[in-house]
Amino acid sequence: MSNEDKAAAAAAVEIRDVWADNLDAEIAMIREIVDDFPFVAMDTEFPGIAIRPLGVFKCFADSNYHVLRANVDLLHLIQLGLTFTNGAGLLPTSSWGRPIVWQFNFREFDVENDISNPESIELLTKSGIDFIKNREFGVDAKRFAELLMSSGVVLNHSVSWVTFHCPYDFGYLLKILTCRMLPETREEFHQLVKIFFPVLYDIKHLMRFSNYLHGGLNKLAEQLAVERIDYIPNPIALQSPGHLLSLSFKNPACCIDTVLCKFSLLVFSSADVDVHPVLEDSTCRNHNQIIWAFTEIEQDIFIGFLLAKSSILTWHT
């Protein structure tokens, strides 16, 4: 794809920045489209891992959870990106016909006074996040929770969530949605995730069942021959079976380097799959095999992803 084609494709998709003054209208739009676009790719931006509590834990997974809990309880969500697709991988469109994705900017984090990881803040600043603007015009997290709870996006078995290494993402969302600190134990956290996000596909987890895929999101994109670009391809291309796309937005949380969106197109061909992989400590059972069609050339290579149908949540760090 030439630079000109990339620029044209990027212009086709509208990134809807959500602030305090348009929050109600944007959630109302999401409420209208979620039934027709029930596959949600999600990513968050937060102030990094700032503290690591000391202690003796029964297992490595418990240690991981206590680090997560300490940081999520102390820190604040900065940005949330949501991308909705339908079974054909198409995005919802605005009233004037442009495909749309959402980026929520939150006001609670104070870069001047709140604890944070300096490296994370530096990276987010370079990525274009305006912390001062967020504080002045950002979404109030409590109001966001009120609206999201009645939107049909959470607490809904008809909605499938697609993430990559998601414990912190769901930790921050649960803190906002419940208006409480995270539960004391990993098991209680599991239960909350299952209640609010009953159908969940974590790509990092699914990679464990492949002999070919490994590494982080960038490595996964490389292995699947997905070009990482700073533009958004026209989702109309998704109508071609086996077509790979990559979405990478100018602001980091506006989602999911769209390896995730690609997966949301490809994985949901089996209506009876109910997967809850989030936190890792146990062996998954009762696997259901699904064929993942990537490119036409690599279609046969990436067969054999096993989706865990048990209710066991798995933690990966």
N, C-alpha and C positions, 0 to 999 in steps of 0.2 A: 504494500500500500504506500503510495507516494505521500509526501508531506501535504500536498494539496488535497488529496483524498481524505487524509486524516483530519485536516482542518474542516473540510466540508462535513465529514461524519460527526465531528464534535459539535458543530453548530446545530445538528439535527436534534440533539438531546438537551433538554432544559434541566439544569440543576436548580431546584427550588429551595433557596435558602429560607429557613424558617426562623423567625424572630418572635418576640413577644406580640408584636402588633398583627401578625398574620397567622399565629398558631391555630386559632380556632378554625379559620377558613381552610387551612391545609389539612388538619385532622379530619375535618368534614369531607374533604375530597378523598382522603385515604379511606374513610368509612364507606364511601360510595363505590370504591374500586376494589376493595380487598376480596370480595366474593369472586370476582372475575380474574383477579391476579393474586392468588393465594400463596405464592412462593416468595418468601421474604429473605433477601440477602442483607446481612447486617454487619456493621463494623462500628467501633467506637474509638474516640480519642480521649485520653485521660492523662493526668500528670505523671505517668510512669509509676514505677515501684519505688517508693520513697523510704519505706521502713521494712525491716525484717525481724520479727519478734523472735526472741530466744525461747527455748523450751524443749522438753522431751516429749516426743510424739510416738504413737504406736507404729506409724508407718510413714513412708515418704509422702504419700497422698495427703495424710493429715497435716504434715508440715506445710505442704503446698497450700492447702486450704487456709491454714492460719495466716500465712503471708497474704493471701488474697483478701481474707476477711479484714485484717488489720489495715490494709491499704484502702480498700473500698469504703470501710467505715470512716476513715479519716479524710479521704480526698473527695473530689467532686468530678462528675462527668463534664467534659468540655464540649464534645461534639458527638452526634449520632447520625450515621448515614443509613438510610433504608432504600432498598431497591425492590420493587414488586414486579414479578413476572407471571405470565400465565403458562399453561402447559406447552405452548409453542415457543416460549422464551421471549415473547414480546412484552414490551413495557406499556404501562398505561399512557394515555395521551391527554394533553390539555385540550381545552375547548377550541383551540386553534390548530390542533393536530400534531403538536410536537410531543415526542416521547419524554416522559418526565421521571426524575428521581428526587429524593428528598434529603436535605441536610439540615439537622436541627442544631442550633447553636445555643448553648446553655450559659446562664449568667452566674452561677454559684461560685465558680472558681475565681479566686483573686490571686493573680500572678505575683503581686507585690507582697502579700502577707501569708498566703497559704503554703503549707509544706508541699514540696514537689521534687521530682528528679530533674536536676538542671539539664542533663543531656536530653531528656524528653522534651522539656520546654524549648530548648534551643532548636530541636528538630521540628517541633510544631510551629515555631515562629518562622523558620525558613520555609515551611510548607504553606505559609500564608494565613495562619490563624491570627486574628486580631483580638488579643485578650482584652484590651480596653473596650473595644466595640461589643464584645460578648457581655462584659459586665454592665454596660449601659443599656443595651438593646436586646440582650439574650432572653431566651425562654426561661420562665420560672419552672423549675423541675416539678413542683407540686401540682401546678396547673397542667403541665404535660401529662403527669400520671393520671389525673382525673379524666382527661380527654382520651388517653390511650386505653384506659380500662373499659370504656364504653365504645371503642372503635371497631371491635371485632378482630383486632390484630392479635391480641393475647387471649389466653383462656379459651382457645378455639382449636378443636381437633381437625378442623378443615384447613387450617393454615400451617404450612411447613416452613420452618426456619432453616436457612443455610448459612453456615459460619465457618471460620477457620480458626481453630484453637480458641474457643469461645468462653472459658470460665470467667475472665474479667469482664467481658462484654455483658454477660448475663448477670454477673454480680452487681454491676452498676445499675442495670435496668431493674433488678429486683429491689435494690435499695430505694430507688425512686418510686417504683410501683407500690411497694408495701409501706413506704414512709417509715421504715425501721432499719436498724442496723442488721447486718447479716446474721443468720443463725449461728449458734456456738459450734455446732458440729457439722461435719461434711454430709452426714446422712440427712440432716434436716434441710440443708441446702439442696441436696438432690431432690427432695420432695417438692420444694418450692419451684425448682426448675421444671419439673414434670407437670406441675399444676399450671403454671403460667405459659409454658412453651411445650405443649404435650407432644408435638411432632418436630423433631430436631435432627438435622443432618450436619455433623461437624466433619468437614473434609479432612482435617488433620487426623481425626479418629479413623475415618474410612481408609486412609492411606495405609494404615497398619495391616490391612487385609490384601494389599497388593504387593507382588514381588518386584514391581518395577518403579513405584513412586516413593519418594522420600524427600525429606528436607522441608524448608519453609515454603511460603506462598510463592516467592520469586523462583525458587528451585522447581516447584511444581509447574509453574507456568513454562519454565524452560523445558522441562521434560515432556510437556504436552505440546510443545511448539507453539505456545501462545505468546505473541509479541507484546511486550510491555510497552505501552505508549502513553502519551499524555493527552490523548483524545479519546472520544467515545465513538465507536463504530455505529453505523446505522443498524438498529436492531432488526430491520427488515431482512438483513442477511441471515438472520437466525431461522428463516423459513426453510433454508436448505439443510437437510439432515446431515449431521456430522460436521457442520461448520463450527469452527472455533472462533471465539472472539475474546478480546481483552478490553475491559473498561478500566481506565485509570483516571480519576478526577483530579482537578487542580487542587482541591482541598482534601486532606487525607481521609476524613471520615465519610466523605460522600460516596463511599463504599468501596470496599470489596473489590479489589483489583480484578476484576470480574471473572476471574477464574470462578468465583463463587456464583456469579450470575450464570455463567456457562453451566456449572453443575446443576443449578436450579432448572435449567432447560432440559438437561439430559437424564437426571436421575429419577424423575417422578413418573416413570412409565409403568410403575406397579402400584396400583391403588391400594393394595393390601399391606403395604410395608408401613410399619409403625416403629420408628427408630428413636431412641433416646440416648445417644452417646454424648456425654459431656465431661464427666469426671472419671479419672482412671484409677482403679485400684483392683479390679477384678477381671476375670476372664469372661469374654462375651460368649453367649450361647445362642443356639437356635438361629443360625445365620440364614439369610435368604439371599440368593445370588441374583444379581442384576447385571445386565450388560450395559456398559457405558460406551456410547458411540462418541468418539472424539473427532479426529479427522478421518477421511476415508482411508488414508494409508495406514493410520495407527489403530483403526477400529478393532482389528482382531487382537492387537497386542494388549489392550487394556480391558480384557474381559476377566471377570473373577473378583470384582469388588464384592465383599460380603457385607451386607447391612445387618447389624445386630437387631433382632426383633425382641430381645428380652427387655425388661424394664430396668436393667442394670445400667447405671450411668458410669462412664469411665473418664478418668482424669488423665490428661496428657500435658506434660511440662517438659 
